[in-house]
Amino acid sequence: MMNEVDAAARPSGTTRADSADAQTKPAQPRPMGPHLSIGTWHMPLPRQKWLRVLIGCLLVVCGLLGFLPILGFWMVPLGLVVLSHDSAYIRRRRRRMAVWWGRRKQAKAAAKAARG
């Protein structure tokens, strides 16, 4: 028998079995330790700080040689993101850029909605 609290907690038209199925779905495991997250994509980083700094510096330096074959300018921002895990200065700059980019996208979307 269903009491009033159970009925109020579930959306109308769902049964107890439906809500139990929704609660038992396994969540995707989050990577442990430092990792890069871009949208739903995750890449683990080494746990040692010196290795993360080395990888970040190598990516930036090799990215500056992006005019050579195999290397590319895409390595510079990736290296800065890796370095931002250990450098407060780079982390603040990356965060400011992300906030600016998000506000810019919202402003463009609002302007497009107002026109159309």
ABEGO torsion letter per residue (X at the ends): XBBAAAAAABBBGBBAAAAAAAAABBBBBBBBEBBBBBEABBBBBBABAAAAAAAAAAAAAAAAAAABBGBBAAAAAAAAAAAAAABAAAAAAAAAAAAAAAAAAAAAAAAAAAAX
